[in-house]
Amino acid sequence: MWFLLSAIAVILLVILFLLNFYRDPKRQIPKGNNIVAPADGKIISIIDTSKKDIKIKKGLFGKIKTMANDVANQCYVISIFMSPLDVHINRAPIQGVVKSIKYTKGKFFKAYDIEKSLQNEKNELIIENKRLKVKVIQIAGFLARRIKCYAKKNQKVNKGQKIGMIALSSQTTLIVPKGVDLKVKVSDKVKAGETAIAALK
């Protein structure tokens, strides 16, 4: 009897966890000339590619700078860690056209490790409009083994539109040109499609 009750309790907990994980709450997309967060979670890193941070290894900084080169010469690289408790839907940070999608196989290191996560499986989307170009990188983590991309190349997307999701804990990185006015800092909690990451000057 106790075994049966324990099994039922475990099953109920799993069901509750999955319902919580796959939730898709409505979001209030802010109007105006701004860039919204592509994911729910905590900002774990903001790197300015025009300035060498002594806390970042030379090789790592070089990789990050190279990753940002197809957006602009000088960029902000903003990394958001999504825990298993966060909503895992990814949303378009701006209105525009999906210019490219690039999927790369890789490892499954912990998503909050900035250096190792660059070696992880990832999907890169470049979205562009008349004013700017941004890149969203969906990065798998230690638990995440499924990256879903809903967008297609040359598709028009609205700001805050759902463009994909990543299962379980993972990371989403947003790369924006340095000419924008950042509205967030490291350790801030953000919501996909709702939190303004930056404003256009």
Buried (B, 14 or more C-beta within 10 A) or exposed (E): EEEEEEEEEEEEEEEEEEEEBEEEEEBEBBEEBBBBBBBBBBBBBBBEBEEEBEEBEEEBBEBBBEBBEBBBEBBBBBBBBBBBEBBBBBBBBBBBEBBEBEEEEBEBBBBBBBEBBBBBBBBBBBBBBEEBBBBBBBBBBBBBEEBBBBBEEEBEBEBBBBBBBBBBBBBBBBBBBBEBEBBBEEEBEBBBBBBBBBBBE
